[in-house]
Structure formats: structure tokens, C-alpha cells
Amino acid sequence: MVRVMATGVFDLLHPGHLYFLTQSRKLGDELVVVVARDRTASRLKRQPILPEEMRREMVEALKPVDRALLGSLTDIYHTVEEVKPDIIALGYDQHFDEAEVERECARRGLKVRVVRLGELPHDLLGTRQIMDRILDRHAAGGRRDRTETRGEGGP
């Protein structure tokens, strides 16, 4: 059995996430997804909109995913040691060097192949672009307070 591990923040799930996980699953028989902790995501990217456990539950509910777990707070390779994958799938935009990941895994006694996956073949709206679109549309429409949306004197 070939175990594949994929990692990410997975905040505001979108088609690019599903594509990444579907392509990752095709690399083996089992897909284990490591969801970044809130603290890790904030340090490396940005503060997630959804809390870590909610993001983990959402990812685990996706069809290609066999199991989802939260990453380590101290050392990303601790989770690799725990999962013991045969393959680590990296997204096209993840900032890891494949050779360096393989070397570090080998140093820790793990024989792992790292595979860089391509991006979704059509226009991809990543989480940041989705957030920007929401903010742009909200700003363009003007801010409405609750009385405007419900009517005067409404509940």
C-alpha cells in the first residue's frame, strides 16, 4: 500500500484545493492530509479565517481524503515521522524545496519521494483572490447596516 501525504492550510476550501487533493490521491492508495495549525499558518502565510479543527474536519470530509490531522506545533517533520508516507505531494505554490524535504526525511530514517503537482488547468481562484473579491464586492456595494437589510423596525 502506498501512503501519500499532502499538507496545507485549507482555509476557505476552493476548487484548487480539491484539485490538489484529487491529484495527490492518484499517487497512491491512501491519502493522509496534514492541516496547518492556526499558529503555523499565521507565521507562514496569514491568520486563517476558519479555526484549525474546523478546517481539519472540512478536509477530512472530502472524498479523496482518507484521514486528516493537525500538524505539529514544533517541527513539521514530527508529523512526517508519525504518518510515515511513501510520497509527499506538494502543491505548485507551496514553498518547499523537494530535494531538501527528501534529504531531511532521509536524515530522520524515512524513505520518502516528494512530488510537485501542477496547478488547476483553468483559472484558479485561490483563497487570497476569493477574499479580495468578497472585499471588493462588499466595498463596491457600500456598507449596509442591519436596519437597511431587514427594513426599519424589523426584528
Chimera marker file (.cmm) of the C-alpha trace (Angstrom):
<marker_set name="trace">
<marker id="1" x="0.000" y="0.000" z="0.000" r="1" g="1" b="0" radius="0.5"/>
<marker id="2" x="1.327" y="3.429" z="-0.981" r="1" g="1" b="0" radius="0.5"/>
<marker id="3" x="0.585" y="6.192" z="1.531" r="1" g="1" b="0" radius="0.5"/>
<marker id="4" x="0.554" y="9.753" z="0.249" r="1" g="1" b="0" radius="0.5"/>
<marker id="5" x="0.761" y="12.802" z="2.493" r="1" g="1" b="0" radius="0.5"/>
<marker id="6" x="-0.395" y="16.251" z="1.428" r="1" g="1" b="0" radius="0.5"/>
<marker id="7" x="-0.249" y="19.400" z="3.518" r="1" g="1" b="0" radius="0.5"/>
<marker id="8" x="-1.778" y="22.847" z="3.529" r="1" g="1" b="0" radius="0.5"/>
<marker id="9" x="-3.787" y="25.466" z="5.360" r="1" g="1" b="0" radius="0.5"/>
<marker id="10" x="-7.063" y="24.707" z="3.509" r="1" g="1" b="0" radius="0.5"/>
<marker id="11" x="-8.770" y="27.897" z="4.599" r="1" g="1" b="0" radius="0.5"/>
<marker id="12" x="-11.933" y="28.661" z="2.612" r="1" g="1" b="0" radius="0.5"/>
<marker id="13" x="-11.937" y="25.488" z="0.516" r="1" g="1" b="0" radius="0.5"/>
<marker id="14" x="-11.998" y="26.123" z="-3.232" r="1" g="1" b="0" radius="0.5"/>
<marker id="15" x="-11.581" y="24.147" z="-6.495" r="1" g="1" b="0" radius="0.5"/>
<marker id="16" x="-7.779" y="24.447" z="-6.356" r="1" g="1" b="0" radius="0.5"/>
<marker id="17" x="-7.756" y="22.609" z="-3.022" r="1" g="1" b="0" radius="0.5"/>
<marker id="18" x="-9.977" y="19.847" z="-4.380" r="1" g="1" b="0" radius="0.5"/>
<marker id="19" x="-7.780" y="19.522" z="-7.483" r="1" g="1" b="0" radius="0.5"/>
<marker id="20" x="-4.628" y="19.286" z="-5.329" r="1" g="1" b="0" radius="0.5"/>
<marker id="21" x="-6.140" y="16.607" z="-3.102" r="1" g="1" b="0" radius="0.5"/>
<marker id="22" x="-7.599" y="14.631" z="-6.014" r="1" g="1" b="0" radius="0.5"/>
<marker id="23" x="-4.238" y="14.641" z="-7.811" r="1" g="1" b="0" radius="0.5"/>
<marker id="24" x="-2.456" y="13.710" z="-4.567" r="1" g="1" b="0" radius="0.5"/>
<marker id="25" x="-4.788" y="10.744" z="-4.033" r="1" g="1" b="0" radius="0.5"/>
<marker id="26" x="-3.993" y="9.429" z="-7.526" r="1" g="1" b="0" radius="0.5"/>
<marker id="27" x="-0.369" y="8.975" z="-6.455" r="1" g="1" b="0" radius="0.5"/>
<marker id="28" x="-1.192" y="6.136" z="-4.064" r="1" g="1" b="0" radius="0.5"/>
<marker id="29" x="-3.690" y="4.011" z="-2.188" r="1" g="1" b="0" radius="0.5"/>
<marker id="30" x="-4.214" y="6.187" z="0.891" r="1" g="1" b="0" radius="0.5"/>
<marker id="31" x="-4.206" y="9.975" z="1.299" r="1" g="1" b="0" radius="0.5"/>
<marker id="32" x="-3.396" y="11.497" z="4.670" r="1" g="1" b="0" radius="0.5"/>
<marker id="33" x="-3.735" y="15.266" z="4.784" r="1" g="1" b="0" radius="0.5"/>
<marker id="34" x="-1.929" y="17.406" z="7.327" r="1" g="1" b="0" radius="0.5"/>
<marker id="35" x="-3.761" y="20.644" z="8.044" r="1" g="1" b="0" radius="0.5"/>
<marker id="36" x="-1.600" y="23.518" z="9.271" r="1" g="1" b="0" radius="0.5"/>
<marker id="37" x="-2.186" y="24.699" z="12.810" r="1" g="1" b="0" radius="0.5"/>
<marker id="38" x="-3.526" y="28.247" z="13.243" r="1" g="1" b="0" radius="0.5"/>
<marker id="39" x="-0.240" y="29.401" z="14.734" r="1" g="1" b="0" radius="0.5"/>
<marker id="40" x="1.794" y="27.888" z="11.891" r="1" g="1" b="0" radius="0.5"/>
<marker id="41" x="-0.480" y="29.350" z="9.202" r="1" g="1" b="0" radius="0.5"/>
<marker id="42" x="-0.278" y="32.796" z="10.824" r="1" g="1" b="0" radius="0.5"/>
<marker id="43" x="3.515" y="32.638" z="10.929" r="1" g="1" b="0" radius="0.5"/>
<marker id="44" x="3.976" y="31.409" z="7.340" r="1" g="1" b="0" radius="0.5"/>
<marker id="45" x="1.035" y="32.936" z="5.444" r="1" g="1" b="0" radius="0.5"/>
<marker id="46" x="-1.767" y="34.716" z="7.289" r="1" g="1" b="0" radius="0.5"/>
<marker id="47" x="-4.240" y="34.229" z="10.134" r="1" g="1" b="0" radius="0.5"/>
<marker id="48" x="-6.822" y="31.710" z="8.852" r="1" g="1" b="0" radius="0.5"/>
<marker id="49" x="-10.492" y="32.669" z="8.697" r="1" g="1" b="0" radius="0.5"/>
<marker id="50" x="-11.614" y="29.257" z="9.956" r="1" g="1" b="0" radius="0.5"/>
<marker id="51" x="-10.147" y="27.666" z="13.107" r="1" g="1" b="0" radius="0.5"/>
<marker id="52" x="-7.821" y="24.697" z="12.689" r="1" g="1" b="0" radius="0.5"/>
<marker id="53" x="-10.185" y="21.964" z="13.893" r="1" g="1" b="0" radius="0.5"/>
<marker id="54" x="-12.943" y="23.175" z="11.583" r="1" g="1" b="0" radius="0.5"/>
<marker id="55" x="-10.531" y="23.212" z="8.637" r="1" g="1" b="0" radius="0.5"/>
<marker id="56" x="-9.394" y="19.686" z="9.536" r="1" g="1" b="0" radius="0.5"/>
<marker id="57" x="-12.998" y="18.426" z="9.658" r="1" g="1" b="0" radius="0.5"/>
<marker id="58" x="-13.800" y="20.031" z="6.299" r="1" g="1" b="0" radius="0.5"/>
<marker id="59" x="-10.759" y="18.452" z="4.643" r="1" g="1" b="0" radius="0.5"/>
<marker id="60" x="-11.446" y="15.032" z="6.143" r="1" g="1" b="0" radius="0.5"/>
<marker id="61" x="-14.978" y="15.133" z="4.715" r="1" g="1" b="0" radius="0.5"/>
<marker id="62" x="-13.657" y="15.426" z="1.154" r="1" g="1" b="0" radius="0.5"/>
<marker id="63" x="-13.926" y="12.292" z="-0.979" r="1" g="1" b="0" radius="0.5"/>
<marker id="64" x="-10.219" y="11.903" z="-1.911" r="1" g="1" b="0" radius="0.5"/>
<marker id="65" x="-9.100" y="12.151" z="1.744" r="1" g="1" b="0" radius="0.5"/>
<marker id="66" x="-8.766" y="9.050" z="3.907" r="1" g="1" b="0" radius="0.5"/>
<marker id="67" x="-7.651" y="10.868" z="7.031" r="1" g="1" b="0" radius="0.5"/>
<marker id="68" x="-6.858" y="14.441" z="8.064" r="1" g="1" b="0" radius="0.5"/>
<marker id="69" x="-4.889" y="15.514" z="11.091" r="1" g="1" b="0" radius="0.5"/>
<marker id="70" x="-3.455" y="18.697" z="12.510" r="1" g="1" b="0" radius="0.5"/>
<marker id="71" x="0.244" y="19.337" z="12.036" r="1" g="1" b="0" radius="0.5"/>
<marker id="72" x="2.865" y="19.657" z="14.744" r="1" g="1" b="0" radius="0.5"/>
<marker id="73" x="3.259" y="22.940" z="16.571" r="1" g="1" b="0" radius="0.5"/>
<marker id="74" x="7.010" y="22.473" z="16.931" r="1" g="1" b="0" radius="0.5"/>
<marker id="75" x="8.502" y="20.581" z="13.962" r="1" g="1" b="0" radius="0.5"/>
<marker id="76" x="6.780" y="19.836" z="10.653" r="1" g="1" b="0" radius="0.5"/>
<marker id="77" x="8.847" y="16.661" z="10.304" r="1" g="1" b="0" radius="0.5"/>
<marker id="78" x="7.360" y="15.193" z="13.502" r="1" g="1" b="0" radius="0.5"/>
<marker id="79" x="4.121" y="14.721" z="11.575" r="1" g="1" b="0" radius="0.5"/>
<marker id="80" x="6.004" y="13.112" z="8.686" r="1" g="1" b="0" radius="0.5"/>
<marker id="81" x="7.600" y="10.708" z="11.191" r="1" g="1" b="0" radius="0.5"/>
<marker id="82" x="4.133" y="9.919" z="12.595" r="1" g="1" b="0" radius="0.5"/>
<marker id="83" x="2.407" y="9.394" z="9.220" r="1" g="1" b="0" radius="0.5"/>
<marker id="84" x="5.346" y="7.594" z="7.545" r="1" g="1" b="0" radius="0.5"/>
<marker id="85" x="4.300" y="8.417" z="3.972" r="1" g="1" b="0" radius="0.5"/>
<marker id="86" x="5.829" y="6.862" z="0.889" r="1" g="1" b="0" radius="0.5"/>
<marker id="87" x="5.123" y="10.046" z="-1.071" r="1" g="1" b="0" radius="0.5"/>
<marker id="88" x="4.738" y="13.672" z="-0.046" r="1" g="1" b="0" radius="0.5"/>
<marker id="89" x="2.673" y="15.668" z="-2.542" r="1" g="1" b="0" radius="0.5"/>
<marker id="90" x="3.444" y="19.375" z="-2.770" r="1" g="1" b="0" radius="0.5"/>
<marker id="91" x="1.180" y="21.926" z="-4.375" r="1" g="1" b="0" radius="0.5"/>
<marker id="92" x="2.513" y="24.065" z="-7.202" r="1" g="1" b="0" radius="0.5"/>
<marker id="93" x="2.629" y="27.124" z="-4.911" r="1" g="1" b="0" radius="0.5"/>
<marker id="94" x="3.994" y="25.543" z="-1.727" r="1" g="1" b="0" radius="0.5"/>
<marker id="95" x="7.364" y="26.988" z="-0.757" r="1" g="1" b="0" radius="0.5"/>
<marker id="96" x="9.241" y="23.783" z="-0.024" r="1" g="1" b="0" radius="0.5"/>
<marker id="97" x="12.264" y="22.516" z="-1.915" r="1" g="1" b="0" radius="0.5"/>
<marker id="98" x="11.610" y="18.900" z="-2.960" r="1" g="1" b="0" radius="0.5"/>
<marker id="99" x="15.240" y="17.789" z="-2.646" r="1" g="1" b="0" radius="0.5"/>
<marker id="100" x="15.596" y="19.402" z="0.797" r="1" g="1" b="0" radius="0.5"/>
<marker id="101" x="12.435" y="17.656" z="2.074" r="1" g="1" b="0" radius="0.5"/>
<marker id="102" x="13.720" y="14.306" z="0.782" r="1" g="1" b="0" radius="0.5"/>
<marker id="103" x="17.141" y="14.895" z="2.420" r="1" g="1" b="0" radius="0.5"/>
<marker id="104" x="15.603" y="15.823" z="5.780" r="1" g="1" b="0" radius="0.5"/>
<marker id="105" x="13.321" y="12.788" z="5.697" r="1" g="1" b="0" radius="0.5"/>
<marker id="106" x="16.299" y="10.521" z="4.855" r="1" g="1" b="0" radius="0.5"/>
<marker id="107" x="18.262" y="12.085" z="7.727" r="1" g="1" b="0" radius="0.5"/>
<marker id="108" x="15.413" y="11.003" z="10.001" r="1" g="1" b="0" radius="0.5"/>
<marker id="109" x="15.379" y="7.475" z="8.590" r="1" g="1" b="0" radius="0.5"/>
<marker id="110" x="12.376" y="7.935" z="6.289" r="1" g="1" b="0" radius="0.5"/>
<marker id="111" x="12.494" y="6.944" z="2.615" r="1" g="1" b="0" radius="0.5"/>
<marker id="112" x="10.094" y="9.439" z="1.027" r="1" g="1" b="0" radius="0.5"/>
<marker id="113" x="9.625" y="10.583" z="-2.549" r="1" g="1" b="0" radius="0.5"/>
<marker id="114" x="8.474" y="14.198" z="-2.942" r="1" g="1" b="0" radius="0.5"/>
<marker id="115" x="6.251" y="15.035" z="-5.921" r="1" g="1" b="0" radius="0.5"/>
<marker id="116" x="5.426" y="18.592" z="-7.022" r="1" g="1" b="0" radius="0.5"/>
<marker id="117" x="1.922" y="18.784" z="-8.519" r="1" g="1" b="0" radius="0.5"/>
<marker id="118" x="0.778" y="21.287" z="-11.110" r="1" g="1" b="0" radius="0.5"/>
<marker id="119" x="-1.966" y="23.844" z="-10.719" r="1" g="1" b="0" radius="0.5"/>
<marker id="120" x="-5.573" y="23.549" z="-11.790" r="1" g="1" b="0" radius="0.5"/>
<marker id="121" x="-5.572" y="23.723" z="-15.601" r="1" g="1" b="0" radius="0.5"/>
<marker id="122" x="-8.104" y="26.575" z="-15.746" r="1" g="1" b="0" radius="0.5"/>
<marker id="123" x="-8.421" y="29.888" z="-13.929" r="1" g="1" b="0" radius="0.5"/>
<marker id="124" x="-7.715" y="29.228" z="-10.271" r="1" g="1" b="0" radius="0.5"/>
<marker id="125" x="-9.197" y="31.391" z="-7.588" r="1" g="1" b="0" radius="0.5"/>
<marker id="126" x="-7.023" y="30.873" z="-4.547" r="1" g="1" b="0" radius="0.5"/>
<marker id="127" x="-8.086" y="31.761" z="-1.032" r="1" g="1" b="0" radius="0.5"/>
<marker id="128" x="-6.496" y="35.224" z="-1.166" r="1" g="1" b="0" radius="0.5"/>
<marker id="129" x="-8.155" y="36.019" z="-4.501" r="1" g="1" b="0" radius="0.5"/>
<marker id="130" x="-11.532" y="34.848" z="-3.174" r="1" g="1" b="0" radius="0.5"/>
<marker id="131" x="-11.134" y="37.035" z="-0.091" r="1" g="1" b="0" radius="0.5"/>
<marker id="132" x="-10.140" y="40.015" z="-2.252" r="1" g="1" b="0" radius="0.5"/>
<marker id="133" x="-13.200" y="39.512" z="-4.484" r="1" g="1" b="0" radius="0.5"/>
<marker id="134" x="-15.505" y="39.405" z="-1.457" r="1" g="1" b="0" radius="0.5"/>
<marker id="135" x="-13.963" y="42.571" z="-0.040" r="1" g="1" b="0" radius="0.5"/>
<marker id="136" x="-14.129" y="44.324" z="-3.436" r="1" g="1" b="0" radius="0.5"/>
<marker id="137" x="-17.781" y="43.419" z="-3.891" r="1" g="1" b="0" radius="0.5"/>
<marker id="138" x="-18.612" y="44.464" z="-0.359" r="1" g="1" b="0" radius="0.5"/>
<marker id="139" x="-16.856" y="47.818" z="-0.833" r="1" g="1" b="0" radius="0.5"/>
<marker id="140" x="-18.488" y="48.381" z="-4.240" r="1" g="1" b="0" radius="0.5"/>
<marker id="141" x="-21.932" y="47.733" z="-2.817" r="1" g="1" b="0" radius="0.5"/>
<marker id="142" x="-21.387" y="50.050" z="0.094" r="1" g="1" b="0" radius="0.5"/>
<marker id="143" x="-21.824" y="49.090" z="3.686" r="1" g="1" b="0" radius="0.5"/>
<marker id="144" x="-25.361" y="48.460" z="4.766" r="1" g="1" b="0" radius="0.5"/>
<marker id="145" x="-26.294" y="48.218" z="8.380" r="1" g="1" b="0" radius="0.5"/>
<marker id="146" x="-28.797" y="45.725" z="9.744" r="1" g="1" b="0" radius="0.5"/>
<marker id="147" x="-31.764" y="48.080" z="9.612" r="1" g="1" b="0" radius="0.5"/>
<marker id="148" x="-31.233" y="48.550" z="5.864" r="1" g="1" b="0" radius="0.5"/>
<marker id="149" x="-31.119" y="44.810" z="5.211" r="1" g="1" b="0" radius="0.5"/>
<marker id="150" x="-34.144" y="43.959" z="7.367" r="1" g="1" b="0" radius="0.5"/>
<marker id="151" x="-36.173" y="47.109" z="6.988" r="1" g="1" b="0" radius="0.5"/>
<marker id="152" x="-36.945" y="49.734" z="9.609" r="1" g="1" b="0" radius="0.5"/>
<marker id="153" x="-38.206" y="48.372" z="12.866" r="1" g="1" b="0" radius="0.5"/>
<marker id="154" x="-37.699" y="44.748" z="11.767" r="1" g="1" b="0" radius="0.5"/>
<marker id="155" x="-36.595" y="42.032" z="14.163" r="1" g="1" b="0" radius="0.5"/>
<link id1="1" id2="2" r="1" g="1" b="0" radius="0.2"/>
<link id1="2" id2="3" r="1" g="1" b="0" radius="0.2"/>
<link id1="3" id2="4" r="1" g="1" b="0" radius="0.2"/>
<link id1="4" id2="5" r="1" g="1" b="0" radius="0.2"/>
<link id1="5" id2="6" r="1" g="1" b="0" radius="0.2"/>
<link id1="6" id2="7" r="1" g="1" b="0" radius="0.2"/>
<link id1="7" id2="8" r="1" g="1" b="0" radius="0.2"/>
<link id1="8" id2="9" r="1" g="1" b="0" radius="0.2"/>
<link id1="9" id2="10" r="1" g="1" b="0" radius="0.2"/>
<link id1="10" id2="11" r="1" g="1" b="0" radius="0.2"/>
<link id1="11" id2="12" r="1" g="1" b="0" radius="0.2"/>
<link id1="12" id2="13" r="1" g="1" b="0" radius="0.2"/>
<link id1="13" id2="14" r="1" g="1" b="0" radius="0.2"/>
<link id1="14" id2="15" r="1" g="1" b="0" radius="0.2"/>
<link id1="15" id2="16" r="1" g="1" b="0" radius="0.2"/>
<link id1="16" id2="17" r="1" g="1" b="0" radius="0.2"/>
<link id1="17" id2="18" r="1" g="1" b="0" radius="0.2"/>
<link id1="18" id2="19" r="1" g="1" b="0" radius="0.2"/>
<link id1="19" id2="20" r="1" g="1" b="0" radius="0.2"/>
<link id1="20" id2="21" r="1" g="1" b="0" radius="0.2"/>
<link id1="21" id2="22" r="1" g="1" b="0" radius="0.2"/>
<link id1="22" id2="23" r="1" g="1" b="0" radius="0.2"/>
<link id1="23" id2="24" r="1" g="1" b="0" radius="0.2"/>
<link id1="24" id2="25" r="1" g="1" b="0" radius="0.2"/>
<link id1="25" id2="26" r="1" g="1" b="0" radius="0.2"/>
<link id1="26" id2="27" r="1" g="1" b="0" radius="0.2"/>
<link id1="27" id2="28" r="1" g="1" b="0" radius="0.2"/>
<link id1="28" id2="29" r="1" g="1" b="0" radius="0.2"/>
<link id1="29" id2="30" r="1" g="1" b="0" radius="0.2"/>
<link id1="30" id2="31" r="1" g="1" b="0" radius="0.2"/>
<link id1="31" id2="32" r="1" g="1" b="0" radius="0.2"/>
<link id1="32" id2="33" r="1" g="1" b="0" radius="0.2"/>
<link id1="33" id2="34" r="1" g="1" b="0" radius="0.2"/>
<link id1="34" id2="35" r="1" g="1" b="0" radius="0.2"/>
<link id1="35" id2="36" r="1" g="1" b="0" radius="0.2"/>
<link id1="36" id2="37" r="1" g="1" b="0" radius="0.2"/>
<link id1="37" id2="38" r="1" g="1" b="0" radius="0.2"/>
<link id1="38" id2="39" r="1" g="1" b="0" radius="0.2"/>
<link id1="39" id2="40" r="1" g="1" b="0" radius="0.2"/>
<link id1="40" id2="41" r="1" g="1" b="0" radius="0.2"/>
<link id1="41" id2="42" r="1" g="1" b="0" radius="0.2"/>
<link id1="42" id2="43" r="1" g="1" b="0" radius="0.2"/>
<link id1="43" id2="44" r="1" g="1" b="0" radius="0.2"/>
<link id1="44" id2="45" r="1" g="1" b="0" radius="0.2"/>
<link id1="45" id2="46" r="1" g="1" b="0" radius="0.2"/>
<link id1="46" id2="47" r="1" g="1" b="0" radius="0.2"/>
<link id1="47" id2="48" r="1" g="1" b="0" radius="0.2"/>
<link id1="48" id2="49" r="1" g="1" b="0" radius="0.2"/>
<link id1="49" id2="50" r="1" g="1" b="0" radius="0.2"/>
<link id1="50" id2="51" r="1" g="1" b="0" radius="0.2"/>
<link id1="51" id2="52" r="1" g="1" b="0" radius="0.2"/>
<link id1="52" id2="53" r="1" g="1" b="0" radius="0.2"/>
<link id1="53" id2="54" r="1" g="1" b="0" radius="0.2"/>
<link id1="54" id2="55" r="1" g="1" b="0" radius="0.2"/>
<link id1="55" id2="56" r="1" g="1" b="0" radius="0.2"/>
<link id1="56" id2="57" r="1" g="1" b="0" radius="0.2"/>
<link id1="57" id2="58" r="1" g="1" b="0" radius="0.2"/>
<link id1="58" id2="59" r="1" g="1" b="0" radius="0.2"/>
<link id1="59" id2="60" r="1" g="1" b="0" radius="0.2"/>
<link id1="60" id2="61" r="1" g="1" b="0" radius="0.2"/>
<link id1="61" id2="62" r="1" g="1" b="0" radius="0.2"/>
<link id1="62" id2="63" r="1" g="1" b="0" radius="0.2"/>
<link id1="63" id2="64" r="1" g="1" b="0" radius="0.2"/>
<link id1="64" id2="65" r="1" g="1" b="0" radius="0.2"/>
<link id1="65" id2="66" r="1" g="1" b="0" radius="0.2"/>
<link id1="66" id2="67" r="1" g="1" b="0" radius="0.2"/>
<link id1="67" id2="68" r="1" g="1" b="0" radius="0.2"/>
<link id1="68" id2="69" r="1" g="1" b="0" radius="0.2"/>
<link id1="69" id2="70" r="1" g="1" b="0" radius="0.2"/>
<link id1="70" id2="71" r="1" g="1" b="0" radius="0.2"/>
<link id1="71" id2="72" r="1" g="1" b="0" radius="0.2"/>
<link id1="72" id2="73" r="1" g="1" b="0" radius="0.2"/>
<link id1="73" id2="74" r="1" g="1" b="0" radius="0.2"/>
<link id1="74" id2="75" r="1" g="1" b="0" radius="0.2"/>
<link id1="75" id2="76" r="1" g="1" b="0" radius="0.2"/>
<link id1="76" id2="77" r="1" g="1" b="0" radius="0.2"/>
<link id1="77" id2="78" r="1" g="1" b="0" radius="0.2"/>
<link id1="78" id2="79" r="1" g="1" b="0" radius="0.2"/>
<link id1="79" id2="80" r="1" g="1" b="0" radius="0.2"/>
<link id1="80" id2="81" r="1" g="1" b="0" radius="0.2"/>
<link id1="81" id2="82" r="1" g="1" b="0" radius="0.2"/>
<link id1="82" id2="83" r="1" g="1" b="0" radius="0.2"/>
<link id1="83" id2="84" r="1" g="1" b="0" radius="0.2"/>
<link id1="84" id2="85" r="1" g="1" b="0" radius="0.2"/>
<link id1="85" id2="86" r="1" g="1" b="0" radius="0.2"/>
<link id1="86" id2="87" r="1" g="1" b="0" radius="0.2"/>
<link id1="87" id2="88" r="1" g="1" b="0" radius="0.2"/>
<link id1="88" id2="89" r="1" g="1" b="0" radius="0.2"/>
<link id1="89" id2="90" r="1" g="1" b="0" radius="0.2"/>
<link id1="90" id2="91" r="1" g="1" b="0" radius="0.2"/>
<link id1="91" id2="92" r="1" g="1" b="0" radius="0.2"/>
<link id1="92" id2="93" r="1" g="1" b="0" radius="0.2"/>
<link id1="93" id2="94" r="1" g="1" b="0" radius="0.2"/>
<link id1="94" id2="95" r="1" g="1" b="0" radius="0.2"/>
<link id1="95" id2="96" r="1" g="1" b="0" radius="0.2"/>
<link id1="96" id2="97" r="1" g="1" b="0" radius="0.2"/>
<link id1="97" id2="98" r="1" g="1" b="0" radius="0.2"/>
<link id1="98" id2="99" r="1" g="1" b="0" radius="0.2"/>
<link id1="99" id2="100" r="1" g="1" b="0" radius="0.2"/>
<link id1="100" id2="101" r="1" g="1" b="0" radius="0.2"/>
<link id1="101" id2="102" r="1" g="1" b="0" radius="0.2"/>
<link id1="102" id2="103" r="1" g="1" b="0" radius="0.2"/>
<link id1="103" id2="104" r="1" g="1" b="0" radius="0.2"/>
<link id1="104" id2="105" r="1" g="1" b="0" radius="0.2"/>
<link id1="105" id2="106" r="1" g="1" b="0" radius="0.2"/>
<link id1="106" id2="107" r="1" g="1" b="0" radius="0.2"/>
<link id1="107" id2="108" r="1" g="1" b="0" radius="0.2"/>
<link id1="108" id2="109" r="1" g="1" b="0" radius="0.2"/>
<link id1="109" id2="110" r="1" g="1" b="0" radius="0.2"/>
<link id1="110" id2="111" r="1" g="1" b="0" radius="0.2"/>
<link id1="111" id2="112" r="1" g="1" b="0" radius="0.2"/>
<link id1="112" id2="113" r="1" g="1" b="0" radius="0.2"/>
<link id1="113" id2="114" r="1" g="1" b="0" radius="0.2"/>
<link id1="114" id2="115" r="1" g="1" b="0" radius="0.2"/>
<link id1="115" id2="116" r="1" g="1" b="0" radius="0.2"/>
<link id1="116" id2="117" r="1" g="1" b="0" radius="0.2"/>
<link id1="117" id2="118" r="1" g="1" b="0" radius="0.2"/>
<link id1="118" id2="119" r="1" g="1" b="0" radius="0.2"/>
<link id1="119" id2="120" r="1" g="1" b="0" radius="0.2"/>
<link id1="120" id2="121" r="1" g="1" b="0" radius="0.2"/>
<link id1="121" id2="122" r="1" g="1" b="0" radius="0.2"/>
<link id1="122" id2="123" r="1" g="1" b="0" radius="0.2"/>
<link id1="123" id2="124" r="1" g="1" b="0" radius="0.2"/>
<link id1="124" id2="125" r="1" g="1" b="0" radius="0.2"/>
<link id1="125" id2="126" r="1" g="1" b="0" radius="0.2"/>
<link id1="126" id2="127" r="1" g="1" b="0" radius="0.2"/>
<link id1="127" id2="128" r="1" g="1" b="0" radius="0.2"/>
<link id1="128" id2="129" r="1" g="1" b="0" radius="0.2"/>
<link id1="129" id2="130" r="1" g="1" b="0" radius="0.2"/>
<link id1="130" id2="131" r="1" g="1" b="0" radius="0.2"/>
<link id1="131" id2="132" r="1" g="1" b="0" radius="0.2"/>
<link id1="132" id2="133" r="1" g="1" b="0" radius="0.2"/>
<link id1="133" id2="134" r="1" g="1" b="0" radius="0.2"/>
<link id1="134" id2="135" r="1" g="1" b="0" radius="0.2"/>
<link id1="135" id2="136" r="1" g="1" b="0" radius="0.2"/>
<link id1="136" id2="137" r="1" g="1" b="0" radius="0.2"/>
<link id1="137" id2="138" r="1" g="1" b="0" radius="0.2"/>
<link id1="138" id2="139" r="1" g="1" b="0" radius="0.2"/>
<link id1="139" id2="140" r="1" g="1" b="0" radius="0.2"/>
<link id1="140" id2="141" r="1" g="1" b="0" radius="0.2"/>
<link id1="141" id2="142" r="1" g="1" b="0" radius="0.2"/>
<link id1="142" id2="143" r="1" g="1" b="0" radius="0.2"/>
<link id1="143" id2="144" r="1" g="1" b="0" radius="0.2"/>
<link id1="144" id2="145" r="1" g="1" b="0" radius="0.2"/>
<link id1="145" id2="146" r="1" g="1" b="0" radius="0.2"/>
<link id1="146" id2="147" r="1" g="1" b="0" radius="0.2"/>
<link id1="147" id2="148" r="1" g="1" b="0" radius="0.2"/>
<link id1="148" id2="149" r="1" g="1" b="0" radius="0.2"/>
<link id1="149" id2="150" r="1" g="1" b="0" radius="0.2"/>
<link id1="150" id2="151" r="1" g="1" b="0" radius="0.2"/>
<link id1="151" id2="152" r="1" g="1" b="0" radius="0.2"/>
<link id1="152" id2="153" r="1" g="1" b="0" radius="0.2"/>
<link id1="153" id2="154" r="1" g="1" b="0" radius="0.2"/>
<link id1="154" id2="155" r="1" g="1" b="0" radius="0.2"/>
</marker_set>
